[in-house]
Amino acid sequence: MNANQIVTMVLRMVMRRLVNRSVNAGLNKALGPTHRATREEMSQAERSQDQSARQAGRRARQAARMVRRMTRF
């Protein structure tokens, strides 16, 4: 492995992290503010809706991880 290949490899790793971070930041910005009411301030319907939204988010993150693993090769 020569120096050019090592530099290219390191540069790709850094760029991948930067792109992932910026995509995540953009999604967080697009999804709106992160302020949520506390559980005491929520009604029962709001609590159940919040719980289902959290579960959907977990499933989406898990699916994204699985797709990344499958498309690696």
C-alpha positions as CSV (number, residue, x, y, z in Angstrom):
1,M,0.0,0.0,0.0
2,N,1.5,3.3,-1.0
3,A,1.1,6.7,0.6
4,N,-1.5,7.8,-1.9
5,Q,-3.8,4.9,-1.2
6,I,-3.5,5.5,2.6
7,V,-4.3,9.2,2.2
8,T,-7.3,8.4,0.0
9,M,-8.6,5.8,2.5
10,V,-8.3,8.2,5.4
11,L,-9.9,11.0,3.4
12,R,-12.9,8.7,2.5
13,M,-13.4,7.8,6.1
14,V,-13.4,11.4,7.2
15,M,-15.7,12.4,4.4
16,R,-18.1,9.6,5.1
17,R,-18.4,10.7,8.8
18,L,-18.9,14.3,7.8
19,V,-21.6,13.5,5.3
20,N,-23.4,11.2,7.7
21,R,-23.3,13.9,10.4
22,S,-24.6,16.6,8.1
23,V,-27.4,14.4,6.8
24,N,-28.5,13.6,10.4
25,A,-28.3,17.3,11.3
26,G,-30.4,18.2,8.3
27,L,-33.0,15.6,9.2
28,N,-33.2,16.8,12.7
29,K,-33.6,20.4,11.6
30,A,-36.3,19.4,9.1
31,L,-38.3,17.4,11.7
32,G,-38.8,20.4,13.8
33,P,-38.1,21.4,17.4
34,T,-37.1,18.7,19.9
35,H,-39.2,20.2,22.8
36,R,-41.5,17.6,24.1
37,A,-43.9,17.9,27.0
38,T,-43.2,15.8,30.1
39,R,-45.2,12.7,30.8
40,E,-47.2,14.5,33.5
41,E,-48.2,17.2,31.0
42,M,-49.5,14.7,28.5
43,S,-52.9,13.1,28.3
44,Q,-53.2,9.3,28.0
45,A,-53.8,9.6,24.2
46,E,-50.7,11.8,23.8
47,R,-48.6,9.3,25.8
48,S,-49.6,6.4,23.6
49,Q,-49.0,8.4,20.4
50,D,-45.6,9.4,21.7
51,Q,-44.7,5.8,22.5
52,S,-45.8,4.6,19.1
53,A,-43.8,7.4,17.4
54,R,-40.7,6.3,19.4
55,Q,-41.2,2.7,18.4
56,A,-41.6,3.7,14.8
57,G,-38.4,5.7,15.0
58,R,-36.5,2.7,16.5
59,R,-37.8,0.5,13.7
60,A,-36.7,3.0,11.1
61,R,-33.2,3.3,12.6
62,Q,-33.0,-0.5,12.7
63,A,-34.1,-0.9,9.1
64,A,-31.6,1.7,8.0
65,R,-28.8,-0.2,9.8
66,M,-29.9,-3.4,8.1
67,V,-29.9,-1.8,4.7
68,R,-26.5,-0.3,5.3
69,R,-25.2,-3.8,6.2
70,M,-26.7,-5.4,3.2
71,T,-25.4,-2.8,0.7
72,R,-21.9,-2.9,2.0
73,F,-20.7,-5.5,-0.4
